[in-house]
Amino acid sequence: MLAVRESAWLYRTARGGREIVEIGSYRGKSCVLLAKGCQSAGGRVTAIDPHIVGRDNPRFEFDGEDRRTLLAAIERHGVKDRVNELVMTSRDAISRWDGRPIDLLWIDGDHSEAEAGFDIERWGAFVRPGGIMAAHDYGRFPGVNAAWDRLVTPARGWEPVAPVRTIVWATRR
Ligand SMILES: C[S@@+](CC[C@H](N)C(=O)[O-])C[C@H]1O[C@@H](n2cnc3c(N)ncnc32)[C@H](O)[C@@H]1O
């Protein structure tokens, strides 16, 4: 699902990050890129995914096989000690977050406007000044477009930057 240019961007952007949160890990591609990227900085990735059948994308069914594949990928790439997995929705996970400032927030979970909006607004509130929030599939899912366009504006404390294919991103002022 991630294009090569998007993968390269994720890996590069994770460099130097110490606190990274991923919403929507699926089978681990972006999770491993983020974990590898932040390795030299001693960073860690909190990887959130309930691994239940998704309602956001009728083309895919997200299930237990995805989680097994994710865990195998984390192991194979030697990043187990950098990944903290939370098997739950981003809504459930937020009550577990202790308020630590986030360097990089990667949003690729439920693509409906309500849930993408929740991730942008509620999880985005933890991104530190100068930190980055990015969302995948802009231009592919109307819900992602609507939530991003509504919530990620200078008036709301975000500085949007030129997208990388379907990745939209912004820095926290
Ligand atoms: C498009 S896939 C993620 C792909 C992954 N980021 C990658 O690039 O390899 C979307 C994932 O979001 C998960 N998901 C769906 N709703 C979610 C929610 N409310 N919170 C967290 N993850 C969710 C699904 O289970 C699925 O695995």
The ligand as an SDF file (V2000), in Angstrom:
LIG
                    3D

 27 29  0  0  0  0  0  0  0  0999 V2000
   -4.1520    0.7890    5.6750 C   0  0  0  0  0  0  0  0  0  0  0  0
   -3.8490   -0.2890    6.9910 S   0  0  0  0  0  0  0  0  0  0  0  0
   -2.3190    0.3460    7.6580 C   0  0  0  0  0  0  0  0  0  0  0  0
   -1.1210    0.0960    6.7640 C   0  0  0  0  0  0  0  0  0  0  0  0
    0.2050    0.3160    7.4580 C   0  0  0  0  0  0  0  0  0  0  0  0
    0.2880    1.6400    8.0610 N   0  0  0  0  0  0  0  0  0  0  0  0
    1.3450    0.1850    6.4710 C   0  0  0  0  0  0  0  0  0  0  0  0
    1.6300    1.1550    5.7540 O   0  0  0  0  0  0  0  0  0  0  0  0
    1.9640   -0.8720    6.4100 O   0  0  0  0  0  0  0  0  0  0  0  0
   -5.0190    0.2460    8.1870 C   0  0  0  0  0  0  0  0  0  0  0  0
   -4.9110   -0.4470    9.5460 C   0  0  0  0  0  0  0  0  0  0  0  0
   -5.6350    0.3570   10.4720 O   0  0  0  0  0  0  0  0  0  0  0  0
   -6.2050   -0.4770   11.4270 C   0  0  0  0  0  0  0  0  0  0  0  0
   -7.2960    0.2560   12.0780 N   0  0  0  0  0  0  0  0  0  0  0  0
   -8.5970    0.3500   11.7150 C   0  0  0  0  0  0  0  0  0  0  0  0
   -9.2680    1.0890   12.5910 N   0  0  0  0  0  0  0  0  0  0  0  0
   -8.3820    1.4930   13.5420 C   0  0  0  0  0  0  0  0  0  0  0  0
   -8.4660    2.2840   14.7260 C   0  0  0  0  0  0  0  0  0  0  0  0
   -9.6250    2.8340   15.1030 N   0  0  0  0  0  0  0  0  0  0  0  0
   -7.3550    2.4930   15.4680 N   0  0  0  0  0  0  0  0  0  0  0  0
   -6.1720    1.9420   15.0840 C   0  0  0  0  0  0  0  0  0  0  0  0
   -6.0200    1.1930   13.9710 N   0  0  0  0  0  0  0  0  0  0  0  0
   -7.1080    0.9660   13.2090 C   0  0  0  0  0  0  0  0  0  0  0  0
   -6.6660   -1.6980   10.6520 C   0  0  0  0  0  0  0  0  0  0  0  0
   -6.8130   -2.8200   11.5020 O   0  0  0  0  0  0  0  0  0  0  0  0
   -5.5230   -1.8380    9.6200 C   0  0  0  0  0  0  0  0  0  0  0  0
   -4.5800   -2.7800   10.0170 O   0  0  0  0  0  0  0  0  0  0  0  0
  1  2  1  0
  2  3  1  0
  2 10  1  0
  3  4  1  0
  4  5  1  0
  5  6  1  0
  5  7  1  0
  7  8  2  0
  7  9  1  0
 10 11  1  0
 11 12  1  0
 11 26  1  0
 12 13  1  0
 13 14  1  0
 13 24  1  0
 14 15  1  0
 14 23  1  0
 15 16  2  0
 16 17  1  0
 17 18  1  0
 17 23  2  0
 18 19  1  0
 18 20  2  0
 20 21  1  0
 21 22  2  0
 22 23  1  0
 24 25  1  0
 24 26  1  0
 26 27  1  0
M  CHG  2   2   1   9  -1
M  END
$$$$
